[in-house]
Amino acid sequence: MTNLSASNDRPDLGDPGSLFVEDQRFAVVPEWVIDAEISDGAFRLYSLLLGYGNSSGCRMPSRALLARRLHRSVDTVDRTMRELVAAGVVRVEHRHDGHQHLTNRYHV
């Protein structure tokens, strides 16, 4: 049985001084991106992109996946991505295999 705090319905975190570890992913955003002249939506998209890929700086999530994660349409993701590209925050590499379109590669 989990003890819940009556004030906020969160699990009891234990005694003071005890270690509590949550398995949550996070992204570290560079200061220059925080200061960039981009919209809040563009900042959220950039932050989301940071969670994909590896240390190479390349990310390849689909536009549909990004839209689902942001609770926005693919068209909105495309517009917001163009904003990030114009600001020099992201470079998009459109990938193809013959006539088949593959997921874009995003360089952050």
Buried (B, 14 or more C-beta within 10 A) or exposed (E): EEEEEEEEEEEEEEEEEEEEEEEEEEEEEEEEBEEBEBEEBBBBBBBBBBEBBEEEEBBBBEBEBBBEBBEBEBEBBEBBBEBBBEBEBBEBEEEEEEEEEEBBBBEB
